[in-house]
Every structure is written in C-alpha cells, then in structure tokens.
C-alpha cells in the first residue's frame, strides 16, 4: 500500500521549473517508491537514474 507523501505536490511544482530533481535520504525511507509513484503523475517524459547502479 502506497502512502501519499506531502512532498509530492512540491515535487510537481519543482519539476515544472527545473529539468532535473534529486531525491536524497536514508536507506529504506521510500525514495524509490516515491519516485515511481511521482512519475505516474507526470505529463512529460522522464527518466529515472539509480546512481548506485553501475550501468
């Protein structure tokens, strides 16, 4: 079950002004889940980069 985060609205606003966003935080905090849900709401194409993956 996904829990809506209050930062989602702020991310949508910021994504309208900036071409890139970085989500930083501690392990197991829900960063990946947040981004996957956030990308579903976008009207333009986006890419997701995991900086811990060598590829």
C-alpha positions as CSV (number, residue, x, y, z in Angstrom):
1,X,0.0,0.0,0.0
2,X,1.4,3.4,-1.0
3,X,1.3,6.2,1.5
4,X,1.0,9.6,-0.2
5,X,3.7,12.0,0.9
6,X,3.2,15.7,1.5
7,X,6.3,16.4,-0.6
8,X,4.6,15.1,-3.8
9,X,2.9,18.4,-4.6
10,X,6.1,20.3,-4.0
11,X,8.0,17.9,-6.4
12,X,5.4,18.5,-9.2
13,X,5.9,22.3,-8.7
14,X,9.7,22.0,-8.8
15,X,9.6,19.7,-11.8
16,X,7.8,22.4,-13.7
17,X,10.7,24.8,-13.1
18,X,13.8,22.5,-13.1
19,X,14.8,19.9,-15.7
20,X,16.3,17.5,-13.0
21,X,15.4,16.6,-9.5
22,X,17.5,14.6,-7.0
23,X,15.8,12.7,-4.2
24,X,18.2,12.1,-1.3
25,X,17.6,10.4,2.1
26,X,18.4,7.5,4.3
27,X,18.1,3.9,3.3
28,X,14.6,2.3,3.4
29,X,12.9,5.7,3.6
30,X,10.8,5.2,0.4
31,X,12.7,7.3,-2.1
32,X,12.4,4.8,-5.0
33,X,8.7,4.2,-4.2
34,X,8.1,8.0,-4.1
35,X,9.8,8.5,-7.5
36,X,7.9,5.6,-9.1
37,X,4.6,7.0,-8.0
38,X,5.6,10.5,-8.9
39,X,6.5,9.5,-12.4
40,X,2.9,8.2,-13.0
41,X,1.6,11.7,-12.5
42,X,3.9,13.4,-15.0
43,X,2.6,14.6,-18.3
44,X,6.0,14.7,-20.0
45,X,8.6,12.0,-20.5
46,X,11.2,11.5,-17.7
47,X,14.0,9.1,-16.9
48,X,14.9,7.5,-13.6
49,X,18.6,7.1,-12.7
50,X,19.8,5.0,-9.8
51,X,23.2,6.3,-9.0
52,X,24.2,3.2,-7.1
53,X,23.8,1.0,-10.2
54,X,27.0,0.9,-12.2
55,X,25.0,0.7,-15.5
